[in-house]
Amino acid sequence: MARRRRRLPRPGGPDGVSFWTTESVRTALGAQVVARHAHAGAPEWAALIAGCSTDTRTARAGQVFVALRGERFDGHDHVPQAIAAGCPVVVIDRDPARVPGLGPEALRQTAVAPLTVLRVADTGKGLLRLAAAYRRSLEGTRVVAVCGSAGKTTTVRFIAGLLGQRLRGTASPKSYNNHVGVPTTILSARPGDQFLLCEVGTNRPGEIAELASIVAPDIAVITSIGREHLEGLGSVEGVAAEEAAVLGWVRPGGVAVLPADAPELAPFVRSARATLGDGSVITFGTSAGADLRLTSLRHTLDDDGGAVAEGTINGRLTFRLPAPGRHNALNAVAALAVARRFGIDQDSAIEAMGGLTLPAQRWAAARYAAPHGGPGWCTVINDAYNANPDSMLAAVETFLSLTAGRGHGRRVLVLGDMLELGAQGPQLHAQVGRAIGAMTAAQAAQRAQGSPGGTGEGEGTAGGNGHGGDGGGTVLLPVGRLAATLAEHAAQADPHMRVHWGDDGRPPEDGAGAGPALASLLRAGDTALLKGSRRLALERALVGLSLAHHAHPPHPPHPPHTPHPPHAAAGHSPAQPQAHAPVRTLPAPARPRQH
């Protein structure tokens, strides 16, 4: 019986547009053609290229498939799925005789389109070369690189929210900032995009320069300089030097948006002014010399744990932001600087700030049925996407300020290890613990004098139900060995703070292990904060609780366009993010940077 011919799907790349040919892909990669397969029954457009994929679960007809390899997956094992999906080009770095699906009979059975197999020395480096070549072709697209110790993903989201009001573009979603996420973001840009937003991360010297050379930004943003990835970068000065490497790759006529509150960055700011021109460097922060200075900030916390910030820039521009904390306000100010450089008028951008939203697991507030303390509910604020010493202190300071004087309920701090700090890890956890203890002790002293006890970043105005305050004190649940050090020093600084050591008297190791301890701890009226490094997955502590409702969904109903990278599941070659028109975002990177 004759084999039934399968219907070939049309290319599904960005807007279905072919942006390259097989030969230009080969040239960009410097690749060797190791196999070709003609498909006489395929329509002429079947050989057109319309995008790139590194994950066969999301691969579409017309995309180049790059078979990446990682610690727990090898995309070469899934080449047959890529061929069956209609990918006209497959890129490998193994002997084709050892790659499943490339034999003549296998191709006859699975190929639904003409196929070219290209071999390179390293598919990971090949993906970077492909992205660099495509970036050079995006002449009508202004590219923004967002770097920094904290707030990168939030700032990308804020910029996308402001630009997406008027312009069409692509933005990396989530934390797609590594050697897979950055090229995938670039390759997801569409012809005709007016902007492309790339998040660029690092955990070792030279990584920013490597990725920035591919991004070649028209605008570079550094959100902050802090104590992150010290295991690889050594010191805060090393962090500043690494993040500042992006400035060396800004295109002629480009712009740098830099934090004024980072003294370690000061020499690089001066150098950027000399290189780019004084008018091409915009500083933001709370310092007196900042071009865009955050001059006031006040918060309101509603009954559900959601927060709204109201502030002023340069003493005259008033804004409203549905995200708490000075750190988020500064991210929004940086986004405003970028929007102005894209020609978005100031009044429109300020108004649009009121509609911005935070990414997932950044101050995501939800109500849960209280496990103890009678009928009622408790509020949990999930800010657990990641943490370093500076972002930990910023989150706790914001939380304590917003929940000050809110009635009989307790504040529960579920704080996890901050990883990748190297030899300084124990010392930094002790420092953060002492700082947190000092905050709660100062609030207790203010309460004793009849003051609400805010931490100084604008008093938190409570909702009217009296739940979730500090009237019942502060409880700290440490998660991880380093967090135990934090808790010990916090309790030393504030003898009234209660430390909950877990049900067996030892701190749980991760979020899943913290679940029973949290369930046994929470009672009606409590307000809890989750914060820790990504590897601990603190959100898993919530699995056993009964959700009442999300107070504030972490995602807007209609997000911007982002790329679609694959998930790093075993056996699948990874890819990254995409958003809906006018702004697109992508799927997840091969191995998102975790610490």
N, C-alpha and C positions, 0 to 999 in steps of 0.2 A: 504494500500500500504506500502510495506517495505521501511524504511527510507534509502535513498541513502547514502552510506558510502563516506565520504569526503576523498580526498587524503591527506595523512599526509606529510607535508614538512619535509625535513631532518634538523637535528640540524644546527643552524646558528651561533653558538658561535665562539670564536676566532679560525679561521682555521678549524672549524667543529670538533675540538678535544675535547673529553670528558676528563675533568681533575678531576672530582670527581664522587662519587657515592651518591645515596640518603642517605645512612647510614652515610657517612662521613659528609655530609651537616648537618644531624640531630645532629651528635656528636659535630660538630663545634658550632652549635647554642645552644646546650643543650635543644633541642626542644622536645615537646611532639607530637607524631603522633596522629592526631585527625580524620583523614579520609584517606581511600585508595580507589582507583577505578581501577579495572582491565579493560584492553581493549584488548579483545581477538584477535581482528583483526589487532592490531598494530604490526609492525615488531619489532624484538628483540632490535634494537638500539634505539627505540623510548623512552626508559626509561633512556637513557644516558644523562648526564648533560654536557652542553658545554657553560657555562657562566651564567651571572646573569643580571636581568633586574628589574627596578623599574618603568617602564613606559610601559603601554600596547600598546602604539602607536608604540613602537619600539621593543616590545618583539618578540623573535623568538623561534621556536621549539628547545627544548633542554635546554632552560634557566630556572634557578630558578627565580621565580617571588616573590619579596619581597614587600608586600603591605604597603608602608609607609603612614604616615599621617602627614598633615601639617595644617596650618591655613586655607587654602582655598581648600584643596583637601583631599581625602581619597582613597588610593589605593584599599581598601577593596571593594569599589563600582564597581571596574573594574576587579574583579577576574574572572567573566565569559569570558571576552576578553582574559585574560591570558591563561585560560584553552583552549579556542578555538584556540589560537595561537600554542598550543602544548607544553606548559610549563609542565614538568613532576613533578615539585615540586612547591608548593605555600606556602609561609610563611605568617602567619597572627598573630595578637595579640588580636583578638576579639573572642567572642563566635562564633563557626562555624555556629550555628543555625541562627545567625544574619548576616551572610555573604552571599550575593547573589551568586547563581550559585553552591552552595555546596550540595544541596539536591540531593537525588538519581535520581530523574527524570531529573533534570537540568543537572546533569553530563552525563546521558545517551544521552541527546540531544546535548551537546556541546563538551564533551571530545573527543579528537582525539588521545590521548596517555594515557598510564598508568599514574595515578596521585597519589601523596602523598601530603597530607596537613599537614603542621607542624605549631604548635602554640608556640609562645614565649611570654614573658612578654611585650616586647617592640620591634617592628620591626626595629626601628631606631638603637637601640643598637645591635640588631641581625645582621644588615647589617655590622656594625663595627666588630663584632666577626667573621663573615664570611670572611671579608677581611683580618683580622689578621691571620686566619688559612691558607688562600690561600697564603698570603705573606710568611709564614713559609715554604710553599712547593716550593717556587721559588729559589731553591738553585743555579741554574745556571744563575740567573739574578741579576745584580748589580743595586741597587735601589738608586736613587738620590732624596732627599727632598729639595725643594727650598722654603725658607721662606724669610721674610723681609717686610719692610714697603712699598716699592714700587718696581716695576720692576720684580715681580715674574713671571707673565705670559710671559713677553718679554724674560726673562732669560731662562725659560723652552723652549721657541721656539728657542732661539739661541742655547742652548745645543743640542736640537733635530736636528737642522740643521747641527751642526758640527759632531755629532755622526752618524747621518743617512748617511753620506758619505760612511762609512765603515761597520757599524754595524746594526743589526736588533733590534728594540725595540718598546716600547709603551710610549706615552707621553700624559699628560693631556692637553687638548686644553682649550683655553679661561681661565676663572678664576674659575676652578673647584677645589676649595680649602677648602671646608667646610665638614661637617659631612656626606654629601651625595656624594660630588664630589670626596673626597679622597678615600673612599672605592670603589666607582665605577671605578675609575682609576685603582686601584690595581686589581680588579676582571676582568678588561679588558685585563690584560697582557696575553700574549700567551706563552704556553710552548715553550722553545727554544729562547725566547727573551733574548738578551744580556744586555739590559738596560730597566729600567722603571723609568720615570720621574714623580714625584708627586709634585704638587704645594700644599703648606700647609699654610693656612691662620688663622687669629685669630681676634677676637674683644673683648675677655674677658680673664682674667687670667686663665691659665690651659688648654686652648684649643689646643695650640701647643703641649704640652706634651701628651694630649689625642690622638691626631692624629699621632704624631711622634712615639708613642708606637706601633701603628699599622703599620706604614710605615717601621720602623726599618731600617733606611737608612744606606747604605754603604758609601755614601757621603752626607754631609749636606752643603747646601749653604745658607748663609744669604746675601741678596742683599744689604740691607741698613737699617739704623735705623733712623726713623724720627717721625714727629708729626702726628701720625695716631691713630685712635680709642682711643683717650684720654678719651672719655666718659666712656670706660670700663677699660682702662689700666692706666689712671691717669696722667702719666708723661712720658717723653722720657725715663727716667730711667726704668719705668715700662714696656715700649715697649721693651727696650733692654733685660730686664730679661725674658719677655715672649718669644721673638724670640729666645733667647739663650737656651731655654728649649729643643730645638731640639738636642742640642749637647749631652744631657744626654742619647739619644737613638741611637746614632751612634754605629754601630756594632763594635766589636773588630777588629782592623786592618783597621778601616775606616778612612775617611778623612773629614776635615772641610775646607770649602772655605769661608773666612770671610772678611768683609770690614775693611780696615785699617783706614778709615776716620771717624769712629764712636767712639768717646772717651767713650761714655756710654757703649760700648761693650768691652772695654779694659780688665776689670777683667775677663770676660768670655773667651776672647782669651787666656789669661794666663792660666786659668783653663783648657782649651781645650788642650793646649800644654802639660800640666802636665799629663793629662789623656790619650790623644791619642798619644803623642810623638811629639817632635818638628817638625819632618819632615812630620807629618801628618796634619799640619795646614798650609794652604796657605792663605796669605793675599793679597788683591788687593786694588787699590785706587790711589790717587794722592799724598799721604803722602810719605815722604822720606823713611820710613822704610818698605813700602809695598814690598812683594815678587814680585808681578807683578804690576809695577807702570806705570800709564798712564802719560807719560812725555810730550806729545804734542798732540794737536788736532786742526784741521782746517776743516771748512765746505765750501761746495759749494752748493748754492741754484739755481736750474734751473728755467726756465720760468713758469713751471707748479706748483711750490711750493714743489717739491720733493727735498730732500737734501741728500748729500753724505758727510760722515766724513772721514777724513784721519788723522791718528795719529801714534804715536810710543809708544811702551811698553819698559820700561827699557832703553830708549834712543837708541835702536837698532832694535827692531822688528817693521817693518812698516806694517800697516794694512789699509784696506779700508772697510768702513761699510756704507751700504745704509740706514742709520738711523741717524738723527741728535741728538745733545746734549751730554754733558758730561755724563749724567746719562745713556744713551743708550750705550755709549762707555764702561762705567764701567760694565754694564750688559754683554757686549760681552767679556770683559776681564775675568770676572768670568766664563763665558761659556768656554773660552779657557783653564782655569785652570782645569775644569772638563774633557774636551776632552783629555788633556795631561794625566790625571790619568787613562783614558780608553785606553791609548796606542796609541792615534792618534798622528802621528808625527807633530811636531810644524809647519813645513812649509805647510803641507797639511791643518792644521787647520786655519792658518793665511790666506791662499788662500780662504778657504771656507767661511771666514767671509764676503768676498765681495758678496756672494750670499744669505746672511741672509735676512729675511724679518720680519717686525713688525706685531704683531697681529692687528686685526680690531680695529679701532678707536684709534690707536696710530699713530699720524702724518700721517693720511690718507689725501692726498692732492687731490683736485678736482677743476676743473674750472666750473664756473657757468656764464650764461648770466647775464650781469650786469643789475639789475632792473632800475638803474638810471645812468645819466651821459653820455648818448649817446650810440651808438653801441660799443660793446666791452665785455670784460669779467672781472670777479673778481676771485680771488683764495681763497678757504677756506681750512684751515687745521684743520681737525677733530682730536683732541687729547682728546676727551671728555669721554673716557671710565670711568675714575675716577680721583679723585684729593684729595690730602691733602696739607698742606701748603708747604712742601718741593717739592713735584712734581709740584705744581702750579708754584712756583718760577722757577724751572728748565725749565719748558715748556715756560714760558714767557721770561725768559732770552735767551733761544735758539731762540725763534721767533724774538725777538727784534734784536739780533745779526745778524741773517740771513737776515733780511729784511732792515737792516740799509743802507741808501743811495741808495735805488732802484728807485728813480724817483719821479713822481708827485703823485702817489697813496698814500692812507692812510693805516696805520695799524689799524685794528679793533680788539679789544680784547673783545670776548664774554666770560665772566667769571662768573661761577655759584658758588653757595654755596659750601663750603667744610664741609661735615657733620660728625657727630659722634665725635666732638671735645669737647663735654661736656660744662662745665662752661667757658672753655677757648676759646670757639668759637668766640665770638665777638672780644676779644683781639687779637686773632691770625689773624682774617680777617683784622683788622686794621693794624697789623704789615706787613702782606703781601701787603696790599694796599700801605703803605708808601714805602716799598721796590720797588714795581713796579713803583711808581711815581718817586722815586730816579733814577731808571734806565732810564726812558724816559727823565727826566730832564738832566741827564748826557749826554745822546745822543744829546739832543738839544744844550747843551753847546759845545760839540765837533763839531757839524755841524757848529756852529757859528764861530769856529776857523778853519774851512776847513777840519776837519777830518771826515771820513765816519761814525763814531759814533758807532762802535761795542761795545759790553758789556765786552769784554775781553776774551771770550772763543773762540779765533780764529776768525778773521774777516770773516763775511759772504761775499762770492763773488757772486754778482748778475748775473742773466742772462741778455741778452742784450736788452730786450724790454722796459725797463723803467717802468714796471707796478709794482704796489703793494708796493711801498716804503714808507718812512716816510716823503717825501717832502711835503705831504699834512697833516702831523701831525698824532697824535694817538687819537683814539676814543675808549672809554670803554663802553660796554653795559653790565651792571650787571644783573644777573638773580638770583633772590631770595633775601630774606631779609638780610641775612648775607653778600651777595655779594654787597649789597647797602652800607654797612659799609666799605667794601674794597674800593669801588669806591670813597666814600667821602674822605677817607684818601689818596688815590692815587692822587686825584685832589688837595688836600692840598699840597702834596709834589711836584707836577708839575702843576702849575697854567695854563700852556698851554694845558694840557690834557682836551679834551672834553668828558664829560659824557653824554651818551644818555640814558635818564630815561624811555624809552618806549613811545609809542604813547599817553598814557594817563597820562604821567608825573610820573608814578610809575614803578619800575622794574618789569618785568614779573616774574611769579612764577616758571616756568619750561621751558623746551625746546620748547614745543608746543606753549606756550604763547609768547615765544621770537621770533617766526617765523615772525609775521607781523612787529615787530620792526626792525628785521634784514633786511627784504626785503625793508623797507622804508629807511634804512640807507646805504646799500651797493651801490656803484657806480663803473663805469668802472675804472680799475686800482687798486682797493683796494685789500689788502691781509688780511684775517681774521683768527683768531685763536679761536677755541672752546675748553674750558677747564672747568670742573666742576665735582661734584660728580655724580655717576651713577644714583642716584635716580631722578636727574633732567632731564636725557635723552636729553642733549643739541642737539644731532644730529637731533632731531625732528624739530629744528628751520630751517632746510634746506629743509623741505618737499615742501614748496611753491616756491623754486627756480628752475630754469630750468638748469639741468645739461648739461654742454658742453661735458666733458669727464673726466674720472678718470685719474689723472696724474700718479699716482702710485698705482696700486691695492694693497689692504692691505694683500692679500693672495697670496702665490706662486701657480703656476699652479699645482704642485704636492706636497702637504704638507706631513709631516710625519704621521705615524699611531697614532690615538687617539681613546679613548673609546666613546661609544655613549650613553650618559645619556638622559633621557627624559626632556621635557620642563615642567616647573612648572605651567602648565595650570590647571585650576580648574577641579577636577574630575580625574586627572591622577596622579599616584604615580610617583615621580621624579626619575631620574637616572643621569649619567654623561658621559664624553667624549671618541675618537679614531683617528690615522693618517694612510695614505697609506704606503704600504711597501716601504722602510724598516722600517719607523717609523709610528706608528699608534697614532691616537688621538680619544677622546670620544664625545658623545652628551652632552647637557647642564644639569647642576646640578639642583636638586630639587629647591633650592632657592639659587641662587648665592649670595654671600655676597655683599650687596650694601650699599654704604654710600654716 
